[in-house]
Amino acid sequence: MNLLAVDTAGKTAGVAVFQDGRLLYECCLNAGLTHSETLLPLVDTALRLTGLTPADIDLYGVNAGPGSFTGLRIGLAAVKGLAFARSTPCAPVSTLEALAACHVGEGTVLCALDARRAQVYWAAFDLATHARLTEDAAAAVDSLAGLVKSCKKPLFFVGDGAALCYNKYGREPGVIEAPAPLRGPRAAGVGLVAARMAADGLAVPPAQLLPRYHRLSQAERERAERLAAQQAGQ
């Protein structure tokens, strides 16, 4: 099986190609350019260097969320465009689960993405089994205190929200600081989760690829706040 995975949920853009479970190619670009500029050239390079074409791809994996609203939309739109012609199955992958898939060892990994306003998108996983310990959620960094203090195993933070968590909880017993360059997302993680989803029958047609934002956009929040203020003034 040929699998192409893309990661556009954060500041980096990544592409990975797997063949029968073997990682053939992976790249990660964090050059400050927008994903709309870089993603398709990265995909084209990945296919060219591996000797494949979109006709050879049996499964696409892509972040469905959480993450940057714009980044998620770019990744989902690109994969839909690639997959539509042949109705190639697609796996809508949790960004947080993909982060966890790239780390192994003993302990707990808490995957965190910066959601602004001192909040993170987060979920916790067992490092040894990658079993999910919590569902994906958006919450204030302060609200993670209960989980951090009750964790019985070594605890690692990864993702672009890890620095926020280490600043708050880095001195707690059992918290171990993961090297900053190794905390980021990898398209290979998206591919690993996508393969598992396909094996479990969770891949979908490209038309059914939808984002899972886990909270309202800024425009929606501001609109709700205006409406609430108007109602309060009546």
C-alpha positions in Angstrom: 0.0 0.0 0.0 1.2 3.5 -0.9 0.3 6.1 1.6 0.8 9.9 1.4 0.5 11.9 4.5 0.5 15.7 5.0 0.8 17.8 8.2 -0.3 21.5 8.0 -1.9 22.0 11.5 0.8 24.3 12.8 3.7 26.5 11.6 5.5 23.7 9.8 4.4 21.9 6.6 5.3 18.3 6.3 4.9 15.5 3.8 5.6 11.7 4.2 5.3 8.8 1.8 5.0 5.2 3.1 5.1 2.0 1.0 3.8 -1.2 2.7 4.6 0.3 6.1 8.1 1.5 5.2 8.8 5.2 5.3 10.2 6.1 1.9 10.3 9.9 2.3 9.7 12.6 4.8 10.3 16.4 4.8 9.4 19.2 7.2 9.6 22.9 6.3 9.5 25.7 8.9 10.7 28.6 6.8 8.0 31.1 7.7 6.2 30.7 4.3 2.5 30.0 4.2 1.3 26.4 3.6 -0.6 27.6 0.5 2.9 28.4 -1.0 4.7 25.3 0.1 2.5 22.3 0.5 1.8 21.3 -3.2 5.5 21.8 -4.2 6.5 19.6 -1.2 4.0 17.0 -2.3 5.2 17.2 -5.9 8.8 16.7 -4.7 7.9 13.8 -2.5 6.1 12.0 -5.4 8.9 12.7 -7.9 11.7 11.5 -5.6 9.8 8.3 -4.7 8.8 7.6 -8.3 5.1 7.7 -7.6 2.2 9.6 -9.0 -1.2 10.4 -7.4 -2.6 7.4 -9.4 -0.3 5.2 -7.3 -1.5 6.4 -3.9 -3.9 4.0 -2.1 -4.5 6.2 1.0 -4.1 9.8 2.0 -3.6 10.9 5.6 -4.2 14.5 6.7 -4.7 16.5 9.9 -8.4 17.1 10.6 -7.7 19.0 13.8 -7.1 20.6 16.1 -4.7 23.2 15.0 -4.5 26.4 12.9 -7.9 26.9 11.2 -6.2 28.2 8.0 -3.6 25.4 8.1 -6.1 22.7 8.5 -8.3 24.0 5.6 -5.2 24.2 3.3 -4.2 20.6 4.1 -7.7 19.2 3.8 -8.4 21.1 0.5 -5.1 19.8 -1.0 -5.8 16.2 -0.1 -9.3 16.4 -1.4 -8.0 17.7 -4.7 -5.5 14.9 -5.0 -8.0 12.2 -3.9 -11.1 13.2 -5.8 -10.2 12.0 -9.2 -10.0 8.4 -8.1 -12.0 8.6 -5.0 -8.9 7.5 -3.0 -9.7 6.8 0.7 -8.6 9.4 3.1 -7.9 9.3 6.9 -8.9 12.4 8.9 -6.2 12.2 11.6 -6.2 13.9 15.0 -3.2 16.2 15.1 -2.6 15.3 18.8 -2.7 11.6 18.1 -0.2 12.1 15.3 2.1 13.9 17.6 2.0 11.1 20.1 2.7 8.5 17.5 6.2 9.9 16.9 7.3 9.3 20.5 8.1 6.0 22.3 9.3 5.0 25.7 7.9 4.7 29.2 5.6 7.3 30.7 2.9 9.7 29.5 3.1 12.2 26.7 0.8 15.2 26.8 0.5 16.7 23.3 -0.3 20.4 23.4 -0.9 22.9 20.6 -0.9 26.7 21.3 -4.5 27.8 21.0 -3.7 31.4 22.1 -5.2 33.2 25.0 -3.2 31.0 27.4 -5.0 28.0 26.1 -3.9 24.8 24.5 -5.5 22.0 22.4 -4.4 18.9 24.3 -4.7 15.2 24.8 -2.6 12.7 26.8 -1.4 9.3 25.7 0.5 6.3 27.1 4.0 6.4 25.6 4.5 2.6 25.6 1.2 1.6 24.0 0.0 5.0 22.4 -3.3 4.3 24.1 -5.4 7.4 24.4 -5.8 8.6 28.0 -8.0 11.7 27.3 -10.0 13.0 24.4 -8.9 16.0 22.3 -9.9 19.2 24.0 -9.2 22.9 24.3 -8.5 24.3 27.7 -6.6 26.8 29.7 -3.0 25.7 30.6 -3.9 26.2 34.3 -6.6 23.6 34.0 -4.1 20.8 33.4 -2.8 21.0 36.9 -4.9 18.1 38.2 -3.7 15.7 35.5 0.0 16.8 35.9 -0.1 16.4 39.7 -1.9 13.0 39.6 0.3 11.5 36.8 2.1 8.4 38.2 4.6 8.1 35.3 7.2 10.3 33.8 5.4 13.1 31.9 6.6 14.7 28.7 5.0 17.7 26.8 5.3 17.9 23.0 3.8 20.1 20.4 4.1 23.9 19.8 2.2 24.4 23.1 4.8 22.4 25.1 6.7 25.5 26.1 3.6 27.0 27.7 3.2 23.7 29.7 6.8 23.5 30.7 6.8 27.1 31.9 3.8 26.3 34.1 4.6 22.7 35.2 8.3 22.2 34.5 9.3 22.0 38.2 6.6 19.5 39.1 7.9 16.0 40.2 8.0 13.6 37.3 7.9 16.1 34.5 10.8 15.6 32.0 11.7 18.2 29.5 11.8 16.9 25.9 14.3 18.5 23.6 12.7 21.4 21.8 13.7 20.3 18.3 12.0 17.0 18.9 8.7 18.3 20.1 7.3 19.3 16.8 4.9 17.6 14.5 5.9 15.1 11.8 4.0 14.0 8.7 5.2 10.5 9.5 3.1 10.6 12.6 0.0 11.4 10.5 0.9 8.5 8.3 1.2 6.0 11.1 -2.2 7.0 12.5 -3.8 7.0 9.0 -2.6 3.5 8.4 -4.2 2.4 11.7 -7.4 4.1 10.9 -7.6 2.5 7.5 -7.0 -0.9 9.0 -9.9 -0.2 11.5 -12.2 0.8 8.6 -12.1 4.5 9.6 -10.9 5.9 6.2 -13.5 8.0 4.4 -14.2 9.2 0.8 -12.5 12.6 0.1 -15.9 14.4 0.1 -16.3 13.4 3.8 -13.1 15.0 4.9 -14.1 17.7 7.4 -12.1 19.8 9.9 -12.5 19.3 13.7 -11.6 22.6 15.2 -12.6 21.9 18.8 -13.6 25.5 19.4 -15.1 28.5 17.6 -13.0 30.6 15.3 -12.0 34.2 16.4 -14.7 35.7 14.1 -17.3 33.4 15.6 -16.3 34.2 19.1 -16.3 37.9 18.5 -19.8 37.7 16.9 -21.1 35.7 19.9 -19.6 38.3 22.2 -21.3 41.2 20.3 -24.6 39.4 20.4 -24.3 38.7 24.1 -23.4 42.4 24.7 -26.4 43.5 22.6 -28.8 41.2 24.5 -27.4 42.4 27.9 -28.0 46.0 26.9 -31.6 45.5 26.0 
